[in-house]
Amino acid sequence: MIADYFRMAIGNLSHRRMRSWLTMIGIFIGITAVVAIISLGQGLQAAIADQFASLGTNKIYVSPGSGFLSGGATAPKLTERDRRTIERVTGVKDTLGFGYTNAKMTFKDQDNYGLVMGVTLQDGEEVWKDSWGTNLMDGRLIQKGDNSKAYLTYDYTIDKKVFPHRMQLYDNFYINGQQFQVVGFQKQVGNSGDDQTVYLTADAYQRVFGTDLGDDYKNILIRVQDGANPTKVADDVKRALRNERGVDEGEEDFTLQTSEQLMESFNSIFLIVQVVIIGIAAISLVIGGIGIMNTMYTAVVERTNEIGIMKAIGARNSDVLFIFLIESGMLGLVGGMLGVGLGLGITKLTEVAGSLYIGTPYLRAWWSSGLIGGALLFSFLVGAVSGVAPAWQASKQKPVDSLRYE
């Protein structure tokens, strides 16, 4: 019986092809947008999760002020005294302090400006290797005593990206007039900030900029001991820093975040963005539903005699209701199938374009049977719900009145 309903629906739609195609446009556009947004969003979340996994879940990040990577001229500073205080907390394995500033760089008589970051390797060489070693593309990381060596990131290996000519291992270049030799390159991260950074030891940083890195850490990275709870260690570190800096609870002039907290923050912000964009895309679905409702009302009027004949030969009200409901649902379903296909195609093209032209690994095409099945079911339901009122009107028509209609 159900199969007969679907055969009749398909036959009726095929007889009015142009109207059917025009009716499906709203559903088609809406499902395309929703599928593309969800697919790219899930791919981005997976890429970010991979980055956090490469750094490890046993990390805690400390920054001055009220947010991660916050700072500025008026912000409170983190110093070597703070780092030593952190290292004395139970559960802390080791720490790594960071400072950074922009500087003039020269390579083969060509100048450019970029971010130079200093790292304290005197006590934190192991956490440096643990965090950055997995991203090593070529060469090696900088080590203690490398006061004229530099570790560069991905964009320096590409022609005409930072300098006209790509840099290679053991090339010499200058930072504010001081000569350095390249000893290693980092893998691509996917954003210009991380992919155009130069790393120096704390002593080399002081030699170039004339400032002690320990007087103004922009961040301190903490590695937690194996078996210790990062959240508990973070609470203990926060308590120790409050005591050392003389601030009350709730008035901290520094921020601590674990890797999991950073990931949760990113997911929360990204979820809000996704919901807003999908809400905008849903407008197309509403318009598509109105279009289906209008088409089905027209179909009911055009097929009034047909409805009368069906009822005269024994069709029940429920039979007429299901015929029109399934027909409207099929309009939504076919529009959804086209939307799913185009949406997935757009995400794949975006992934390829992101890789070839932007150079980012964060734009990934992601899909699952749940996404595809859910989108198709949703599009069918939108069509069916939009056809409820016309189908109900058709089912309530009296056979005598329908047969007299011209």
C-alpha positions as CSV (number, residue, x, y, z in Angstrom):
1,M,0.0,0.0,0.0
2,I,2.8,2.4,1.0
3,A,4.6,1.5,-2.2
4,D,1.6,2.5,-4.2
5,Y,1.5,5.9,-2.5
6,F,5.1,6.5,-3.5
7,R,4.5,5.4,-7.1
8,M,1.6,7.7,-7.5
9,A,3.6,10.6,-5.9
10,I,6.5,10.1,-8.3
11,G,4.2,9.8,-11.3
12,N,2.3,13.0,-10.3
13,L,5.6,15.0,-9.8
14,S,7.0,13.7,-13.1
15,H,4.0,15.1,-14.9
16,R,4.7,18.6,-13.6
17,R,8.5,18.6,-13.9
18,M,9.1,22.3,-14.3
19,R,6.9,23.3,-11.4
20,S,8.5,20.5,-9.2
21,W,12.0,21.7,-9.9
22,L,11.1,25.3,-9.2
23,T,9.4,24.3,-5.9
24,M,12.5,22.3,-4.7
25,I,14.9,25.3,-5.1
26,G,14.3,26.6,-1.5
27,I,14.9,23.1,0.0
28,F,17.8,22.5,-2.3
29,I,19.6,25.8,-1.2
30,G,18.9,25.3,2.5
31,I,20.1,21.7,2.7
32,T,23.2,22.6,0.6
33,A,24.1,25.3,3.1
34,V,23.4,23.2,6.2
35,V,25.3,20.2,4.9
36,A,28.3,22.3,3.8
37,I,28.4,24.2,7.2
38,I,28.2,21.1,9.3
39,S,30.7,19.2,7.2
40,L,33.3,22.0,7.3
41,G,32.6,22.7,10.9
42,Q,33.2,19.1,11.9
43,G,36.3,18.9,9.8
44,L,37.6,22.1,11.5
45,Q,36.9,20.7,14.9
46,A,38.7,17.4,14.0
47,A,41.7,19.4,12.8
48,I,41.9,21.5,15.9
49,A,41.5,18.4,18.1
50,D,44.4,16.8,16.3
51,Q,46.6,19.9,17.0
52,F,45.7,19.7,20.7
53,A,46.4,16.0,20.7
54,S,49.8,16.6,19.2
55,L,50.6,18.9,22.1
56,G,49.2,16.5,24.7
57,T,46.6,16.7,27.4
58,N,49.1,17.1,30.2
59,K,49.8,20.8,29.5
60,I,48.7,24.0,31.3
61,Y,49.0,27.4,29.8
62,V,49.6,30.5,32.0
63,S,49.3,34.0,30.5
64,P,49.3,37.5,32.0
65,G,46.0,39.4,32.3
66,S,42.5,37.9,31.8
67,G,42.9,35.7,28.7
68,F,45.1,33.2,26.9
69,L,47.8,35.0,24.8
70,S,46.6,38.3,26.4
71,G,49.0,41.0,27.2
72,G,50.0,44.5,26.1
73,A,51.8,47.4,27.6
74,T,49.5,47.9,30.5
75,A,48.9,44.2,31.3
76,P,50.5,42.5,34.4
77,K,53.7,40.6,33.6
78,L,54.8,37.1,34.3
79,T,58.5,36.8,35.4
80,E,61.1,34.3,36.1
81,R,60.1,34.5,39.8
82,D,56.6,33.3,38.7
83,R,58.1,30.4,36.7
84,R,60.2,29.3,39.6
85,T,57.1,29.4,41.9
86,I,55.2,27.3,39.4
87,E,58.0,24.7,39.3
88,R,57.8,24.2,43.0
89,V,54.1,23.1,42.9
90,T,53.5,19.4,43.4
91,G,52.5,17.7,40.1
92,V,54.5,20.1,37.9
93,K,57.1,18.3,35.9
94,D,58.8,21.2,34.1
95,T,58.0,24.6,32.6
96,L,58.8,26.7,29.5
97,G,58.6,30.5,29.4
98,F,57.9,32.4,26.2
99,G,58.5,36.0,25.1
100,Y,57.9,37.4,21.6
101,T,58.2,40.6,19.6
102,N,58.4,41.7,16.0
103,A,61.8,42.2,14.4
104,K,63.4,43.1,11.1
105,M,64.8,40.0,9.3
106,T,67.1,39.9,6.4
107,F,67.8,37.1,4.0
108,K,69.9,37.4,0.8
109,D,69.7,41.2,1.0
110,Q,65.9,41.1,1.2
111,D,64.1,42.5,4.3
112,N,60.9,41.5,6.0
113,Y,59.3,41.8,9.5
114,G,58.1,38.8,11.5
115,L,57.5,37.4,14.9
116,V,60.5,36.3,16.9
117,M,59.8,34.1,20.0
118,G,62.3,33.4,22.7
119,V,62.1,30.2,24.8
120,T,63.7,29.3,28.1
121,L,65.5,26.1,27.5
122,Q,67.7,26.1,30.6
123,D,65.2,24.0,32.6
124,G,62.5,23.4,30.0
125,E,64.2,21.6,27.1
126,E,62.2,18.4,27.7
127,V,58.8,20.2,27.6
128,W,60.0,22.0,24.4
129,K,60.9,18.7,22.8
130,D,57.6,17.1,24.0
131,S,55.5,19.9,22.7
132,W,57.3,21.0,19.5
133,G,59.2,17.8,18.5
134,T,56.1,16.2,17.0
135,N,55.8,19.1,14.6
136,L,59.4,18.9,13.4
137,M,59.5,18.8,9.6
138,D,63.2,19.0,8.9
139,G,66.5,19.4,10.9
140,R,66.2,19.7,14.7
141,L,64.9,21.9,17.4
142,I,67.1,24.6,19.0
143,Q,68.9,23.4,22.1
144,K,70.6,25.0,25.1
145,G,73.6,26.9,24.0
146,D,72.3,27.5,20.5
147,N,72.9,31.3,20.8
148,S,73.4,31.8,17.1
149,K,70.9,29.2,15.8
150,A,67.2,29.6,14.9
151,Y,64.3,27.3,14.5
152,L,61.9,28.5,11.7
153,T,58.3,27.7,10.8
154,Y,56.7,26.4,7.6
155,D,56.2,29.6,5.5
156,Y,60.0,30.2,5.4
157,T,60.4,27.1,3.3
158,I,58.2,28.5,0.5
159,D,59.3,30.8,-2.3
160,K,57.8,34.3,-2.3
161,K,56.0,33.6,1.0
162,V,58.2,35.5,3.5
163,F,61.2,36.1,1.3
164,P,61.6,35.9,-2.5
165,H,63.6,32.7,-2.0
166,R,62.8,29.8,0.2
167,M,65.1,29.2,3.2
168,Q,67.0,25.9,3.7
169,L,68.8,24.2,6.5
170,Y,72.0,25.9,7.5
171,D,71.2,29.1,5.6
172,N,72.3,32.2,7.4
173,F,70.0,35.2,7.9
174,Y,69.9,38.3,10.2
175,I,67.5,39.4,12.9
176,N,68.0,43.1,13.7
177,G,71.5,42.8,12.3
178,Q,72.5,39.8,14.3
179,Q,73.4,36.7,12.3
180,F,71.7,33.3,12.8
181,Q,71.8,29.9,11.2
182,V,68.7,27.8,10.4
183,V,68.9,24.4,12.2
184,G,65.3,23.2,11.7
185,F,61.8,23.8,10.3
186,Q,58.4,23.2,11.7
187,K,55.5,21.5,9.9
188,Q,52.6,23.6,8.6
189,V,50.1,24.6,11.3
190,G,47.7,26.5,9.0
191,N,47.7,30.1,10.0
192,S,50.2,32.9,9.2
193,G,50.8,33.6,12.9
194,D,52.2,30.2,13.7
195,D,53.7,29.6,10.3
196,Q,55.8,32.7,10.2
197,T,57.5,32.6,13.6
198,V,61.2,32.4,14.4
199,Y,62.3,30.6,17.6
200,L,65.4,31.6,19.5
201,T,66.9,30.6,22.9
202,A,66.4,33.0,25.8
203,D,70.1,34.1,25.6
204,A,69.9,34.7,21.8
205,Y,66.7,36.6,22.4
206,Q,68.4,38.8,24.9
207,R,71.4,39.3,22.5
208,V,69.1,40.6,19.8
209,F,66.6,42.7,21.8
210,G,68.7,43.6,24.8
211,T,66.0,42.5,27.3
212,D,65.9,39.6,29.7
213,L,63.2,37.2,28.7
214,G,62.5,36.4,32.3
215,D,61.4,39.9,33.0
216,D,58.3,39.6,30.8
217,Y,57.0,36.2,29.8
218,K,54.1,36.4,27.5
219,N,53.2,32.8,28.3
220,I,54.4,30.0,30.6
221,L,53.8,26.4,29.4
222,I,53.6,23.8,32.2
223,R,54.0,20.1,31.7
224,V,52.2,18.0,34.3
225,Q,53.8,14.9,35.8
226,D,52.6,11.5,34.6
227,G,49.6,10.4,36.6
228,A,48.8,13.8,38.0
229,N,45.4,15.5,37.3
230,P,46.0,18.6,35.2
231,T,42.9,20.3,36.6
232,K,44.0,19.8,40.2
233,V,47.6,20.9,39.4
234,A,46.2,24.0,37.7
235,D,44.2,24.8,40.9
236,D,47.4,24.4,43.0
237,V,49.4,26.5,40.6
238,K,46.8,29.2,40.7
239,R,46.8,29.2,44.5
240,A,50.7,29.4,44.6
241,L,50.7,32.3,42.1
242,R,48.1,34.2,44.1
243,N,50.2,33.8,47.2
244,E,53.4,34.8,45.4
245,R,51.8,37.8,43.7
246,G,49.7,38.9,46.6
247,V,46.3,38.8,45.0
248,D,43.0,37.5,46.3
249,E,40.9,34.7,44.8
250,G,38.8,36.1,42.0
251,E,41.1,39.1,41.4
252,E,43.9,37.1,39.7
253,D,46.0,39.1,37.2
254,F,46.9,36.0,35.3
255,T,45.0,33.2,33.5
256,L,45.4,29.4,33.6
257,Q,43.9,27.0,31.1
258,T,44.4,23.3,30.6
259,S,44.5,21.8,27.1
260,E,41.0,20.4,27.7
261,Q,39.7,23.8,28.8
262,L,41.1,25.5,25.7
263,M,39.5,22.8,23.5
264,E,36.1,23.2,25.4
265,S,36.3,27.0,24.9
266,F,37.0,26.7,21.2
267,N,34.1,24.2,20.8
268,S,31.7,26.4,22.7
269,I,32.5,29.5,20.6
270,F,32.4,27.5,17.4
271,L,29.1,25.9,18.3
272,I,27.5,29.4,18.7
273,V,28.9,30.4,15.3
274,Q,27.6,27.3,13.7
275,V,24.1,27.7,15.2
276,V,23.9,31.3,14.0
277,I,24.9,30.4,10.4
278,I,22.6,27.3,10.3
279,G,19.8,29.5,11.6
280,I,20.4,31.9,8.6
281,A,20.4,28.9,6.2
282,A,17.2,27.7,7.8
283,I,15.5,30.7,6.2
284,S,15.9,29.0,2.8
285,L,14.2,25.9,4.2
286,V,11.3,28.0,5.5
287,I,10.9,29.6,2.1
288,G,11.2,26.2,0.5
289,G,8.4,24.9,2.8
290,I,6.2,27.8,1.8
291,G,6.9,27.0,-1.8
292,I,5.9,23.4,-1.4
293,M,2.7,24.4,0.5
294,N,1.8,26.7,-2.4
295,T,2.5,24.1,-5.0
296,M,0.4,21.5,-3.1
297,Y,-2.6,23.8,-2.8
298,T,-2.4,24.4,-6.5
299,A,-2.2,20.6,-7.1
300,V,-5.3,20.0,-4.9
301,V,-7.3,22.5,-7.0
302,E,-6.1,21.1,-10.3
303,R,-6.9,17.5,-9.2
304,T,-10.3,18.1,-7.6
305,N,-12.0,15.9,-10.2
306,E,-9.3,13.2,-9.7
307,I,-10.0,13.3,-5.9
308,G,-13.7,12.9,-6.6
309,I,-13.1,9.9,-8.8
310,M,-10.8,8.2,-6.2
311,K,-13.4,8.7,-3.5
312,A,-16.2,7.5,-5.7
313,I,-14.5,4.2,-6.3
314,G,-13.7,3.6,-2.6
315,A,-10.7,5.7,-1.6
316,R,-10.8,6.8,2.0
317,N,-10.0,10.2,3.4
318,S,-6.8,8.7,4.8
319,D,-5.7,7.4,1.4
320,V,-6.1,10.9,-0.2
321,L,-4.3,12.4,2.8
322,F,-1.3,10.1,2.5
323,I,-1.1,10.6,-1.3
324,F,-0.6,14.3,-1.0
325,L,1.6,14.1,2.1
326,I,4.0,11.7,0.5
327,E,4.0,13.8,-2.7
328,S,4.9,16.9,-0.7
329,G,7.5,14.9,1.2
330,M,9.0,13.7,-2.1
331,L,9.4,17.3,-3.2
332,G,11.4,17.9,-0.1
333,L,13.4,14.7,-0.3
334,V,14.5,15.2,-3.9
335,G,15.5,18.7,-3.1
336,G,17.4,17.4,-0.1
337,M,19.2,14.8,-2.2
338,L,20.4,17.4,-4.6
339,G,21.4,19.7,-1.7
340,V,23.4,16.9,0.1
341,G,25.2,16.2,-3.1
342,L,26.1,19.8,-3.8
343,G,26.9,20.5,-0.2
344,L,29.4,17.6,0.0
345,G,30.9,18.7,-3.3
346,I,31.4,22.3,-2.0
347,T,33.1,21.0,1.1
348,K,35.5,18.8,-0.9
349,L,36.3,21.7,-3.3
350,T,36.9,24.0,-0.3
351,E,39.3,21.4,1.2
352,V,41.2,21.2,-2.0
353,A,41.3,25.0,-2.4
354,G,42.4,25.4,1.2
355,S,45.2,23.0,0.7
356,L,46.4,24.3,-2.7
357,Y,45.9,28.1,-2.4
358,I,45.6,29.0,1.2
359,G,47.9,26.3,2.6
360,T,45.8,25.4,5.6
361,P,45.0,21.9,6.8
362,Y,42.0,23.1,8.9
363,L,39.6,23.1,6.0
364,R,38.6,19.5,5.8
365,A,35.6,17.8,4.2
366,W,33.9,15.6,6.8
367,W,30.8,13.6,6.4
368,S,29.1,10.5,7.9
369,S,26.0,8.4,7.2
370,G,24.4,10.2,10.1
371,L,24.8,13.6,8.4
372,I,23.6,12.4,5.1
373,G,20.7,10.4,6.5
374,G,19.7,13.2,8.9
375,A,19.7,15.8,6.1
376,L,17.5,13.6,3.8
377,L,15.1,12.7,6.6
378,F,14.9,16.4,7.6
379,S,14.2,17.5,4.0
380,F,11.5,14.9,3.7
381,L,9.9,16.0,6.9
382,V,10.0,19.7,5.9
383,G,8.2,18.8,2.7
384,A,5.7,16.5,4.4
385,V,4.9,19.1,7.1
386,S,4.5,21.8,4.5
387,G,1.9,19.6,2.7
388,V,-0.2,18.8,5.8
389,A,-2.7,21.6,5.3
390,P,-3.2,21.0,1.5
391,A,-3.4,17.3,2.1
392,W,-6.0,17.8,4.8
393,Q,-8.0,20.0,2.5
394,A,-7.9,17.4,-0.2
395,S,-9.0,14.6,2.1
396,K,-12.0,16.5,3.3
397,Q,-13.5,17.2,-0.1
398,K,-16.9,15.6,-0.8
399,P,-17.0,13.3,-3.8
400,V,-20.1,14.9,-5.3
401,D,-18.7,18.4,-5.1
402,S,-15.3,17.2,-6.4
403,L,-16.9,15.5,-9.4
404,R,-18.9,18.7,-10.2
405,Y,-15.9,20.9,-10.1
406,E,-14.6,22.4,-13.3
